Amino acid sequence: MKNRILFSIFLTVFSFVFTVSAKQEKYIKHTVVKGETINNIAQKYHVTPYDIYKLNPDSQNGIQLDSVLLIPPTGEVTANDTPKIAAPVVTSTPTQNSNPTTHLVMPKETLYSLSKQYNVTVDAIKAANGDLLANGLKIGQNIKIPGSDASPVVAKSVEAQKPIEVSKPVVKETPRATPKPETSTEGIGYHVIAPKETKYGISKRYGMTISELERLNPQVINDFPIGLKLLVAGNGQAVAETSKPVAETSKTVAETTAPTSSTKKYLEEYVVKPNETPASIANDYGMTEKELISLNPELKKGVKLGMILRVPKGQRKEPVKKEQGNLMKSINTNARKQLALLFPFNISKIESDTINSTQARLKKDKFLNLTLDFYSGALMAIDSAKVLGMNVDITILDSQETKNTSNVAALVQQNNLQSMDAVVGPFYQANVEKLAELLEPTKTPVISPLSKEVGKKFSNLYQSMPSVELLRSSVFNYMRAKNGNIIAVIDTKKGSVKQYIQETQSDTKIVGLSEKGGVVGDSLKALLQKDRLNYVVLASESTGMILATTSIMLAAQKEYQVQLVILEPNETLDFEEISLARLTKLKLLYPSLSRPNETEEANQFDAKYKKLNKIIPNQYAIRGFDVTFDTLLRLSQDKTFEETVQASPSEQIENKFDYVQNATYGYSNNGIYMLYYDTDLTIKEAL
């Protein structure tokens, strides 16, 4: 099977483009004459500047006299057509029955985001623009916004007589340690967002609330890009000493165990609820975890249910309620999207291997096998998207990667990955972070498909694999939500686990061991409580310690409610010495990235995969399908990828994708299942 997949890859010219809904198009050639711009050429042929940029990537850097551009055949030009001047952006406040406002469509904007920005409905915008939006919203269009109650604060065009051009991608510069506020000639204060800055930090610096900052700058309600110029109060003069770096200000707060009288009026108390973490609470208040801990030094010892914290007053944002399973019901096939998949086939290495045959290489190269399994699942997802009529062009590229090297920089340049609506891959964390860094200026979503590592943070990076720390914390959050009595038996060889529990889960009772490192039955039993469910977290790969602990728990079942818990996969539990009956009686509980799925949909997937590949799909093939199909679904909506992530989790064959935005960077997937061994010898999801 894998020989056949490899053979098909060899026959493919990388990169190839797989179009889910293919269309035959003939392009028009246009020779640039003196005085022409992309804007008026686009208007001449009734297309958008973005349409021209897609076919002519170099034109984003300017066009030269007598150069030839390819124009898509979306419209026709007549001899009498003359270039028109683009209308300026209107900034007047419309009323319900006033004339429509004109809006120039920018990259990543959608009808949904515009409806929220102008406080009108999507249908109202469509009705105001007639056939202009028949093929979906396109960059560079001047659309009409019907009368509304509110108008966004937008920048005026400097000169109305000049056409408005789509801005070029921002080149990332080396950030300054502390950006100085700019002041306009009219006395209006400005602040340019620097890396690692937050709404909380900036609003505190200028003596504002986050609500006031957002009222002056509506564009930062759902986005907070580096380099954006913000309107701030007080003519751009920071509170206290404006010359003092932000880092020093944070340090001063951190050194104070209680808020001073000057800051106390800006704080209020917050009671920690079940399943909350310092990161999630900080995110709700628009601040970093470090800033929250500086206000509450006791968090260094861990967060507890019912703990009272000091938080910024009146700045908590209620989390958006996500609706499960609505992506399939809202597929939009009008606008064509672009998706790139970067997989480490390493074709050049295979071609240059004159010693081993392809079959021999497949036998010993585990990473290549993993890649091909993932790829086979991705192909199944592409086929499913085609059946559903999704309108997505898919480019598959060879990332040629090892753990520390790849060719992502060359791929970005050669394939214009900045224009993609999303990119899945590469596989290794260092390489996916490099790609995210290169594509961050254009906000192109980069989905990390397999890495559990946590490294550098980028606003456009989506970690689809929950981290090890998140898996661990999810177990403790679940046990606390059940009001459980949490006890831990930790092997002396598991020092890192003990340190983690002591530092972040300090309400856990740790069982004392004997001088030889064994479990003492009385020490464990003394910590059990009769009126609560007792969760015993076992961290050991020693058969002897596992047998001893489970024997004590089985004997205690006569008097207590007990349940065995592990924080991560443990191969020792698969040994014959540890019987399955022992684990089912104790209802072994553990966190998992995937779930057992016996639904008709899952069985159909297995059957189709087996028919195509002559083998049952393994975890990597299913992962390849789930990650790719989730991405395709999110691209096929009337929203941006980021908007779908904020609004809707999704559940595929075995994996859940419930992305949560972190306080100062990107998104992580909280899609974790709590599973347990039931007495009927099946694995079930704990509710």
C-alpha positions as CSV (number, residue, x, y, z in Angstrom):
1,M,0.0,0.0,0.0
2,K,2.7,2.5,1.0
3,N,4.8,1.6,-2.1
4,R,1.8,2.7,-4.1
5,I,1.4,6.0,-2.2
6,L,5.1,6.7,-2.6
7,F,4.9,5.9,-6.3
8,S,2.1,8.4,-6.7
9,I,4.2,11.0,-4.9
10,F,7.1,10.4,-7.2
11,L,4.8,10.9,-10.3
12,T,3.6,14.2,-8.8
13,V,5.5,17.4,-9.6
14,F,5.9,19.2,-6.2
15,S,4.3,21.4,-5.6
16,F,1.0,20.3,-7.1
17,V,-2.3,21.9,-6.7
18,F,-5.4,19.8,-6.0
19,T,-8.5,21.7,-6.7
20,V,-11.5,20.4,-4.8
21,S,-13.9,22.1,-7.2
22,A,-12.0,22.4,-10.5
23,K,-12.7,25.1,-13.1
24,Q,-11.1,25.6,-16.5
25,E,-10.0,29.2,-16.9
26,K,-8.2,31.2,-19.6
27,Y,-6.3,34.2,-18.6
28,I,-6.0,37.6,-20.2
29,K,-2.5,39.2,-20.7
30,H,-2.3,42.9,-20.0
31,T,0.8,45.1,-20.8
32,V,1.3,47.8,-18.2
33,V,1.3,51.4,-19.7
34,K,2.5,54.6,-18.1
35,G,0.5,55.8,-15.1
36,E,-1.3,52.6,-14.5
37,T,-1.7,51.1,-11.0
38,I,-3.0,47.7,-9.8
39,N,-6.2,49.4,-8.7
40,N,-7.2,50.9,-12.0
41,I,-6.1,47.8,-13.9
42,A,-8.3,45.7,-11.7
43,Q,-11.3,48.1,-12.3
44,K,-10.6,48.1,-16.0
45,Y,-11.1,44.3,-16.1
46,H,-13.8,44.2,-13.4
47,V,-11.6,42.1,-11.0
48,T,-10.1,42.8,-7.6
49,P,-6.4,43.7,-6.9
50,Y,-6.2,40.5,-4.9
51,D,-7.2,38.5,-8.1
52,I,-4.2,40.1,-9.9
53,Y,-1.8,39.6,-6.9
54,K,-2.7,35.8,-6.8
55,L,-1.7,35.3,-10.5
56,N,1.2,37.8,-10.3
57,P,2.9,37.6,-6.9
58,D,5.7,39.9,-7.8
59,S,3.3,42.7,-8.5
60,Q,2.8,43.2,-4.8
61,N,6.2,44.9,-4.8
62,G,5.2,47.3,-7.6
63,I,4.6,47.1,-11.4
64,Q,7.0,48.2,-14.1
65,L,6.2,49.9,-17.5
66,D,5.7,47.3,-20.3
67,S,5.6,44.4,-17.9
68,V,2.9,41.7,-18.6
69,L,0.2,40.8,-16.1
70,L,-2.1,37.8,-16.1
71,I,-5.7,38.8,-15.5
72,P,-8.4,36.3,-14.5
73,P,-11.5,36.2,-16.8
74,T,-14.0,37.4,-14.2
75,G,-15.1,40.3,-16.3
76,E,-14.9,41.9,-19.8
77,V,-13.4,45.2,-20.8
78,T,-14.7,47.4,-23.5
79,A,-12.9,50.0,-25.7
80,N,-14.6,52.8,-23.8
81,D,-13.6,51.6,-20.3
82,T,-11.4,54.0,-18.4
83,P,-9.8,53.5,-15.1
84,K,-11.8,54.9,-12.2
85,I,-10.5,56.6,-9.1
86,A,-11.2,54.4,-6.0
87,A,-13.5,56.2,-3.5
88,P,-12.0,57.2,-0.1
89,V,-13.0,55.4,3.0
90,V,-16.0,57.2,4.6
91,T,-15.8,57.9,8.3
92,S,-19.1,59.7,8.9
93,T,-21.5,58.2,11.4
94,P,-24.5,56.7,9.5
95,T,-28.0,56.7,10.9
96,Q,-30.7,54.1,10.2
97,N,-32.0,55.8,7.1
98,S,-28.8,57.7,6.0
99,N,-26.9,57.1,2.8
100,P,-24.8,53.9,2.8
101,T,-21.2,54.0,3.9
102,T,-18.5,52.9,1.5
103,H,-16.0,50.3,2.8
104,L,-12.8,49.1,1.1
105,V,-12.4,45.3,1.7
106,M,-9.1,44.5,3.3
107,P,-7.3,41.1,3.6
108,K,-8.9,38.6,6.1
109,E,-12.2,40.6,6.3
110,T,-15.5,38.7,5.9
111,L,-19.2,39.6,5.7
112,Y,-19.5,38.3,9.3
113,S,-16.7,40.5,10.6
114,L,-18.0,43.6,8.7
115,S,-21.5,43.0,10.1
116,K,-20.1,43.1,13.6
117,Q,-17.9,46.1,12.9
118,Y,-20.8,48.2,11.5
119,N,-23.6,46.7,13.7
120,V,-25.7,45.5,10.7
121,T,-26.7,42.1,9.5
122,V,-25.0,40.1,6.8
123,D,-28.2,40.0,4.8
124,A,-28.4,43.8,4.9
125,I,-24.9,44.1,3.5
126,K,-25.7,41.6,0.7
127,A,-28.9,43.4,-0.2
128,A,-27.2,46.8,-0.4
129,N,-24.6,45.5,-2.9
130,G,-26.7,43.4,-5.2
131,D,-24.8,41.2,-7.7
132,L,-21.4,42.6,-6.5
133,L,-21.3,40.0,-3.8
134,A,-22.7,37.1,-5.9
135,N,-19.3,35.4,-5.9
136,G,-18.4,36.3,-2.3
137,L,-16.5,39.1,-0.7
138,K,-13.2,39.9,-2.4
139,I,-10.2,42.0,-1.3
140,G,-10.1,45.4,-3.0
141,Q,-13.9,45.7,-3.5
142,N,-15.6,49.0,-2.5
143,I,-18.9,47.8,-0.9
144,K,-21.8,49.7,0.5
145,I,-22.7,49.4,4.2
146,P,-26.3,50.2,4.9
147,G,-27.3,52.6,7.7
148,S,-26.5,51.4,11.2
149,D,-26.5,52.6,14.8
150,A,-22.7,52.8,15.0
151,S,-19.8,53.5,12.8
152,P,-16.3,52.1,13.3
153,V,-13.3,54.4,13.9
154,V,-11.4,54.1,10.6
155,A,-8.5,56.0,9.2
156,K,-9.4,58.6,6.5
157,S,-7.8,58.4,3.1
158,V,-5.1,61.1,3.1
159,E,-6.0,62.3,-0.4
160,A,-9.5,61.6,-1.8
161,Q,-8.2,61.9,-5.3
162,K,-5.7,59.1,-4.9
163,P,-6.8,55.4,-5.4
164,I,-6.6,53.3,-2.3
165,E,-4.3,50.3,-2.8
166,V,-4.3,47.0,-0.9
167,S,-1.5,47.3,1.6
168,K,1.6,45.1,1.1
169,P,2.6,42.5,3.8
170,V,4.3,44.1,6.7
171,V,8.0,43.3,6.9
172,K,8.8,42.1,10.4
173,E,11.4,44.4,12.1
174,T,13.5,43.9,15.2
175,P,11.2,45.2,18.0
176,R,12.3,48.0,20.3
177,A,12.5,47.3,24.0
178,T,9.9,50.0,24.8
179,P,8.1,51.8,21.9
180,K,7.7,55.5,22.5
181,P,4.2,56.9,22.2
182,E,3.6,59.1,19.1
183,T,1.7,62.3,19.3
184,S,-0.1,63.8,16.4
185,T,0.1,67.5,15.4
186,E,-3.6,67.8,16.6
187,G,-2.7,66.6,20.1
188,I,-4.2,63.1,19.6
189,G,-2.2,60.4,21.5
190,Y,-1.0,57.3,19.7
191,H,0.7,54.1,20.8
192,V,2.2,51.5,18.4
193,I,1.7,47.9,19.6
194,A,5.0,46.1,20.3
195,P,5.7,42.4,20.6
196,K,4.4,40.8,23.9
197,E,2.3,43.8,24.8
198,T,-1.3,43.2,25.9
199,K,-4.5,45.3,26.1
200,Y,-4.2,45.2,29.9
201,G,-0.6,46.4,29.9
202,I,-1.3,49.3,27.5
203,S,-4.5,50.4,29.1
204,K,-2.8,50.4,32.5
205,R,0.1,52.4,31.2
206,Y,-2.1,55.2,30.0
207,G,-4.5,55.1,33.0
208,M,-7.4,53.7,30.9
209,T,-9.6,50.6,31.1
210,I,-9.6,48.0,28.4
211,S,-13.2,49.0,27.6
212,E,-12.0,52.6,27.0
213,L,-9.1,51.4,24.8
214,E,-11.5,49.3,22.7
215,R,-14.0,52.1,22.4
216,L,-11.3,54.3,20.9
217,N,-9.9,51.4,18.8
218,P,-12.8,49.0,17.8
219,Q,-10.4,47.1,15.5
220,V,-8.6,45.6,18.5
221,I,-11.8,44.0,19.9
222,N,-11.1,40.7,18.1
223,D,-7.5,41.3,17.0
224,F,-4.3,42.8,18.5
225,P,-1.6,42.8,15.8
226,I,1.9,44.0,16.4
227,G,2.6,47.3,14.7
228,L,-0.9,48.7,14.9
229,K,-1.2,52.3,15.8
230,L,-3.7,52.9,18.7
231,L,-5.5,56.0,19.9
232,V,-4.8,56.4,23.6
233,A,-5.9,58.9,26.2
234,G,-3.9,61.8,27.6
235,N,-2.1,62.9,24.4
236,G,0.0,59.7,24.4
237,Q,1.5,60.5,27.8
238,A,1.8,57.3,29.9
239,V,0.8,57.4,33.5
240,A,3.6,58.0,36.1
241,E,7.0,58.0,34.4
242,T,6.6,57.6,30.6
243,S,10.4,57.0,30.2
244,K,10.3,53.9,32.5
245,P,10.2,50.7,30.5
246,V,7.1,48.5,30.7
247,A,9.2,45.7,32.1
248,E,10.2,47.9,35.1
249,T,6.6,48.8,35.8
250,S,5.6,45.1,35.9
251,K,8.6,44.4,38.2
252,T,7.4,47.1,40.6
253,V,3.9,45.5,40.8
254,A,5.4,42.0,41.2
255,E,7.4,43.2,44.2
256,T,4.3,44.5,46.0
257,T,2.4,41.8,47.8
258,A,-0.7,43.9,48.0
259,P,-2.1,46.6,45.6
260,T,-1.2,50.2,46.6
261,S,-3.9,52.8,47.3
262,S,-3.4,54.3,43.9
263,T,-4.1,51.0,42.1
264,K,-6.6,49.5,44.6
265,K,-9.6,51.4,43.1
266,Y,-8.8,49.7,39.7
267,L,-9.0,46.2,41.2
268,E,-11.8,43.9,42.3
269,E,-12.0,40.4,43.7
270,Y,-12.6,37.3,41.6
271,V,-13.5,33.8,43.0
272,V,-11.8,30.9,41.1
273,K,-14.4,28.5,39.5
274,P,-14.0,24.8,38.6
275,N,-11.7,24.0,35.7
276,E,-10.1,27.5,35.7
277,T,-6.3,28.0,35.4
278,P,-4.1,31.1,35.8
279,A,-3.8,31.2,32.0
280,S,-7.5,31.0,31.4
281,I,-8.3,33.7,34.0
282,A,-5.6,36.0,32.7
283,N,-6.9,35.5,29.2
284,D,-10.4,36.5,30.3
285,Y,-9.1,39.8,31.7
286,G,-6.9,40.6,28.6
287,M,-3.6,40.2,30.5
288,T,-0.7,37.8,30.6
289,E,-0.4,35.1,33.2
290,K,2.7,36.8,34.5
291,E,0.7,40.0,35.1
292,L,-1.9,38.1,37.0
293,I,0.6,36.4,39.2
294,S,2.3,39.8,39.9
295,L,-1.1,40.9,41.4
296,N,-1.5,37.5,43.2
297,P,1.9,36.1,44.2
298,E,0.1,33.2,46.0
299,L,-0.6,31.8,42.5
300,K,3.0,30.7,42.4
301,K,1.9,27.8,44.7
302,G,-0.9,26.8,42.3
303,V,-4.6,27.7,41.8
304,K,-7.3,26.3,44.0
305,L,-11.1,26.2,43.7
306,G,-12.6,29.1,45.6
307,M,-9.4,31.1,45.8
308,I,-10.0,34.9,45.8
309,L,-7.8,36.8,43.3
310,R,-7.2,40.5,42.6
311,V,-8.1,41.3,39.0
312,P,-8.6,44.5,37.0
313,K,-11.9,46.1,37.7
314,G,-14.7,45.8,35.2
315,Q,-12.5,44.3,32.5
316,R,-13.6,40.7,32.5
317,K,-14.9,39.5,29.2
318,E,-17.5,36.7,29.3
319,P,-16.2,33.8,27.2
320,V,-18.0,33.3,23.8
321,K,-20.3,30.3,24.0
322,K,-19.3,27.8,21.3
323,E,-21.9,25.8,19.5
324,Q,-20.8,22.2,18.9
325,G,-21.2,20.6,15.5
326,N,-22.5,23.6,13.4
327,L,-19.7,23.7,10.9
328,M,-21.2,21.0,8.6
329,K,-24.5,22.9,8.6
330,S,-23.0,26.2,7.4
331,I,-20.7,25.3,4.6
332,N,-20.2,28.2,2.1
333,T,-19.0,27.1,-1.4
334,N,-19.1,30.6,-3.0
335,A,-15.6,32.0,-2.1
336,R,-12.7,29.9,-3.2
337,K,-10.1,29.3,-0.5
338,Q,-6.4,28.3,-0.6
339,L,-4.9,25.6,1.6
340,A,-1.3,24.3,1.7
341,L,-0.2,21.0,3.2
342,L,3.5,20.7,4.1
343,F,4.5,17.1,4.7
344,P,8.0,15.7,5.2
345,F,8.3,13.2,2.3
346,N,12.0,14.0,1.9
347,I,11.8,12.9,-1.7
348,S,15.3,14.0,-2.5
349,K,16.7,11.6,0.2
350,I,14.8,8.7,-1.2
351,E,15.9,9.4,-4.8
352,S,19.5,9.7,-3.7
353,D,19.4,6.4,-1.7
354,T,21.1,4.0,-4.1
355,I,21.7,1.3,-1.4
356,N,18.2,0.7,-0.1
357,S,15.2,-0.1,-2.2
358,T,11.9,1.7,-1.5
359,Q,10.5,-1.4,0.2
360,A,13.6,-1.7,2.4
361,R,13.5,1.9,3.3
362,L,9.8,1.6,4.4
363,K,10.7,-1.3,6.7
364,K,13.3,0.8,8.7
365,D,12.2,4.4,8.3
366,K,9.5,4.9,11.0
367,F,9.2,8.7,10.3
368,L,8.5,8.0,6.6
369,N,5.8,5.5,7.6
370,L,4.2,8.0,9.9
371,T,4.2,10.6,7.2
372,L,2.6,8.3,4.6
373,D,0.0,7.2,7.1
374,F,-0.9,10.9,7.8
375,Y,-0.9,11.7,4.1
376,S,-3.2,8.8,3.3
377,G,-5.7,10.2,5.9
378,A,-5.4,13.7,4.5
379,L,-6.2,12.4,1.0
380,M,-9.4,10.9,2.5
381,A,-10.3,14.3,3.9
382,I,-9.7,15.9,0.5
383,D,-12.0,13.4,-1.1
384,S,-14.7,14.0,1.5
385,A,-14.4,17.8,0.9
386,K,-14.9,17.2,-2.8
387,V,-18.0,15.1,-2.2
388,L,-19.4,18.0,-0.1
389,G,-18.6,20.6,-2.8
390,M,-16.1,22.6,-0.8
391,N,-14.4,25.2,-2.9
392,V,-10.8,24.9,-1.9
393,D,-7.5,24.8,-3.9
394,I,-5.1,22.5,-2.1
395,T,-1.3,22.7,-2.6
396,I,0.8,19.8,-1.3
397,L,4.5,20.5,-0.7
398,D,7.5,18.5,0.5
399,S,8.8,20.2,3.6
400,Q,12.1,18.2,3.4
401,E,12.5,18.4,7.1
402,T,14.4,16.8,10.0
403,K,14.0,17.8,13.6
404,N,16.1,21.0,13.2
405,T,16.1,21.7,9.5
406,S,13.6,22.2,6.7
407,N,13.0,24.1,3.5
408,V,10.1,26.2,4.7
409,A,11.8,29.5,3.9
410,A,12.2,28.6,0.3
411,L,8.7,27.2,0.0
412,V,7.3,30.5,1.3
413,Q,9.1,32.4,-1.3
414,Q,8.6,30.0,-4.2
415,N,4.9,29.3,-3.6
416,N,3.7,32.6,-2.2
417,L,2.4,30.9,1.0
418,Q,1.5,34.4,2.3
419,S,-1.6,34.3,0.0
420,M,-2.9,31.0,1.5
421,D,-5.9,31.1,3.7
422,A,-4.3,28.4,6.0
423,V,-1.3,26.1,6.1
424,V,-1.1,22.7,7.8
425,G,2.4,21.6,8.8
426,P,5.3,21.1,9.0
427,F,5.5,18.2,11.5
428,Y,8.4,19.2,13.8
429,Q,7.8,22.1,16.3
430,A,10.9,24.1,15.3
431,N,9.9,24.0,11.7
432,V,6.3,24.9,12.2
433,E,7.3,27.8,14.4
434,K,9.7,29.1,11.6
435,L,6.8,29.0,9.2
436,A,4.5,30.8,11.6
437,E,7.1,33.5,12.1
438,L,7.5,34.0,8.3
439,L,3.7,34.2,7.8
440,E,2.8,36.2,10.9
441,P,2.8,39.6,9.1
442,T,0.0,38.3,6.8
443,K,-1.8,36.6,9.7
444,T,-1.9,33.4,7.7
445,P,-3.1,30.6,10.1
446,V,-0.4,27.8,10.5
447,I,-1.7,24.6,12.0
448,S,0.8,22.4,13.8
449,P,-0.6,18.8,13.2
450,L,1.5,16.5,15.4
451,S,3.8,18.3,17.8
452,K,3.0,18.4,21.5
453,E,5.9,20.6,22.3
454,V,5.5,24.2,23.5
455,G,8.2,26.7,22.3
456,K,8.1,30.1,20.7
457,K,4.7,31.8,20.5
458,F,3.2,33.4,17.4
459,S,-0.2,35.0,17.0
460,N,-1.0,32.9,13.9
461,L,0.1,29.5,15.3
462,Y,-2.5,26.9,16.1
463,Q,-1.3,24.0,18.2
464,S,-3.7,21.2,17.3
465,M,-2.1,18.7,19.7
466,P,-2.8,19.5,23.4
467,S,0.4,19.8,25.3
468,V,1.5,17.4,28.0
469,E,1.0,20.0,30.7
470,L,-2.6,20.6,29.4
471,L,-3.3,16.9,29.6
472,R,-2.1,16.8,33.2
473,S,-4.0,19.9,34.3
474,S,-7.2,18.6,32.6
475,V,-7.2,15.6,34.9
476,F,-6.9,17.7,38.0
477,N,-9.5,20.1,36.8
478,Y,-11.9,17.1,36.2
479,M,-11.2,15.6,39.7
480,R,-11.8,19.0,41.4
481,A,-15.0,19.5,39.5
482,K,-16.2,16.2,40.9
483,N,-15.3,17.5,44.4
484,G,-12.8,14.6,44.7
485,N,-10.2,13.9,47.4
486,I,-7.0,13.9,45.4
487,I,-4.1,11.6,46.5
488,A,-0.9,10.9,44.7
489,V,1.5,7.9,44.8
490,I,4.7,9.0,43.1
491,D,7.7,6.7,42.4
492,T,11.1,8.1,43.4
493,K,12.1,8.0,39.8
494,K,9.3,10.4,38.9
495,G,10.8,13.5,40.4
496,S,9.5,15.8,37.7
497,V,5.9,14.7,38.3
498,K,6.2,15.3,42.0
499,Q,7.6,18.8,41.4
500,Y,4.8,19.5,39.0
501,I,2.1,18.5,41.5
502,Q,3.8,20.3,44.4
503,E,4.1,23.5,42.4
504,T,0.8,23.6,40.4
505,Q,-1.6,21.2,42.2
506,S,-0.7,21.9,45.8
507,D,-4.0,20.7,47.2
508,T,-3.0,17.1,46.3
509,K,-2.0,14.9,49.2
510,I,1.2,13.0,48.4
511,V,1.6,9.5,50.0
512,G,4.8,9.0,52.0
513,L,7.0,6.0,50.8
514,S,9.1,3.6,52.8
515,E,12.9,3.9,53.1
516,K,13.2,1.6,50.1
517,G,10.7,3.6,48.0
518,G,7.8,1.2,48.5
519,V,4.1,2.0,49.2
520,V,3.0,1.8,52.8
521,G,-0.6,0.7,53.0
522,D,-1.5,2.6,56.1
523,S,0.0,5.8,54.7
524,L,-2.3,5.6,51.7
525,K,-5.4,4.5,53.7
526,A,-4.9,7.3,56.2
527,L,-5.5,9.9,53.4
528,L,-8.8,8.4,52.2
529,Q,-12.1,10.1,53.0
530,K,-15.5,8.3,53.4
531,D,-17.7,11.1,52.2
532,R,-15.9,11.8,48.9
533,L,-14.7,10.0,45.9
534,N,-11.0,9.3,46.4
535,Y,-8.9,9.7,43.3
536,V,-5.5,8.0,43.6
537,V,-3.0,9.4,41.0
538,L,-0.4,6.8,40.3
539,A,2.9,7.9,38.7
540,S,5.1,4.8,38.4
541,E,6.4,2.3,35.8
542,S,7.4,-0.2,38.4
543,T,5.3,-3.4,38.2
544,G,5.8,-3.9,42.0
545,M,4.6,-0.4,42.9
546,I,1.6,-0.6,40.6
547,L,0.5,-4.0,42.0
548,A,1.0,-2.8,45.6
549,T,-1.0,0.4,45.1
550,T,-3.9,-1.3,43.3
551,S,-4.0,-4.1,45.9
552,I,-4.4,-1.5,48.7
553,M,-7.1,0.3,46.7
554,L,-9.0,-2.9,45.9
555,A,-9.0,-3.8,49.6
556,A,-10.2,-0.3,50.5
557,Q,-13.2,-0.5,48.2
558,K,-15.2,-2.2,51.0
559,E,-15.2,1.1,53.0
560,Y,-14.3,3.9,50.5
561,Q,-15.0,5.1,47.0
562,V,-11.7,4.9,45.1
563,Q,-10.7,5.4,41.5
564,L,-7.2,4.9,39.9
565,V,-5.8,7.8,37.8
566,I,-2.8,8.1,35.5
567,L,-1.6,11.4,34.0
568,E,0.0,9.9,30.8
569,P,0.3,6.6,28.9
570,N,1.9,3.8,30.9
571,E,3.1,0.8,29.0
572,T,3.6,-1.2,32.2
573,L,-0.2,-1.4,32.5
574,D,-0.2,-3.5,29.4
575,F,1.9,-6.2,30.9
576,E,0.3,-9.6,31.8
577,E,1.3,-9.1,35.4
578,I,-1.3,-6.2,35.6
579,S,-4.6,-7.9,34.8
580,L,-7.3,-5.9,33.0
581,A,-9.8,-7.0,35.6
582,R,-7.8,-5.1,38.2
583,L,-7.9,-1.9,36.2
584,T,-11.6,-2.1,35.4
585,K,-12.5,-2.7,39.0
586,L,-10.7,0.5,39.9
587,K,-12.1,2.3,36.7
588,L,-8.7,3.5,35.6
589,L,-9.1,7.2,34.6
590,Y,-6.8,9.0,32.1
591,P,-6.7,12.0,29.7
592,S,-6.6,11.2,26.0
593,L,-6.1,13.1,22.7
594,S,-8.5,10.7,21.0
595,R,-11.6,8.7,21.8
596,P,-13.0,5.3,20.8
597,N,-15.7,5.9,18.1
598,E,-18.1,3.1,17.2
599,T,-20.6,5.4,15.3
600,E,-21.8,4.5,11.8
601,E,-19.8,7.4,10.4
602,A,-16.6,6.1,12.0
603,N,-17.3,2.5,10.7
604,Q,-17.9,3.9,7.2
605,F,-14.6,5.7,7.3
606,D,-12.7,2.5,8.4
607,A,-14.4,0.5,5.6
608,K,-13.6,3.0,2.9
609,Y,-10.0,3.4,4.1
610,K,-9.5,-0.3,4.1
611,K,-10.9,-0.7,0.7
612,L,-8.5,2.0,-0.7
613,N,-5.4,1.0,1.2
614,K,-5.9,-2.7,2.0
615,I,-5.3,-2.0,5.7
616,I,-7.2,-0.7,8.7
617,P,-6.3,3.0,9.5
618,N,-3.9,3.6,12.4
619,Q,-3.8,6.6,14.7
620,Y,-1.7,8.7,12.3
621,A,-4.0,8.0,9.3
622,I,-7.0,9.0,11.4
623,R,-5.1,12.1,12.7
624,G,-4.3,13.1,9.1
625,F,-8.0,12.9,8.2
626,D,-9.2,14.7,11.3
627,V,-6.7,17.7,11.1
628,T,-7.1,18.2,7.4
629,F,-10.9,17.9,7.4
630,D,-11.3,20.2,10.4
631,T,-9.2,22.8,8.5
632,L,-11.2,22.4,5.3
633,L,-14.4,22.8,7.2
634,R,-13.3,26.0,8.8
635,L,-12.1,27.4,5.5
636,S,-15.5,26.6,3.9
637,Q,-17.4,29.1,6.1
638,D,-18.7,32.6,5.7
639,K,-16.0,33.6,8.3
640,T,-12.3,33.7,8.6
641,F,-10.4,30.6,10.0
642,E,-9.8,32.5,13.2
643,E,-13.5,33.5,13.6
644,T,-14.6,29.9,13.2
645,V,-12.0,28.8,15.9
646,Q,-13.4,31.4,18.3
647,A,-17.0,30.4,17.7
648,S,-17.1,26.7,17.1
649,P,-15.3,23.6,18.3
650,S,-15.5,20.5,16.1
651,E,-15.3,16.7,16.6
652,Q,-14.1,14.5,13.9
653,I,-13.5,10.7,13.7
654,E,-11.3,10.4,16.9
655,N,-10.1,14.0,17.6
656,K,-11.6,17.1,19.1
657,F,-10.6,20.6,18.0
658,D,-11.5,23.2,20.7
659,Y,-9.0,26.0,20.2
660,V,-8.5,28.5,22.9
661,Q,-6.7,31.8,22.4
662,N,-3.8,32.3,24.7
663,A,-3.2,35.6,26.5
664,T,-0.3,36.9,24.3
665,Y,0.1,34.4,21.5
666,G,-1.8,32.1,19.1
667,Y,-4.1,29.2,20.0
668,S,-3.9,25.9,21.7
669,N,-6.3,23.0,21.4
670,N,-8.2,22.1,24.6
671,G,-9.9,19.2,22.9
672,I,-9.1,16.5,25.5
673,Y,-11.2,13.4,26.4
674,M,-11.4,12.0,29.9
675,L,-11.7,8.2,29.5
676,Y,-12.0,5.3,31.9
677,Y,-12.0,1.5,31.9
678,D,-15.5,0.3,32.6
679,T,-16.4,-3.0,34.3
680,D,-17.9,-4.3,31.0
681,L,-14.3,-4.2,29.6
682,T,-14.9,-1.2,27.4
683,I,-13.4,2.3,27.4
684,K,-15.9,5.0,27.9
685,E,-15.8,8.8,28.1
686,A,-16.1,10.2,31.7
687,L,-18.9,12.8,32.0
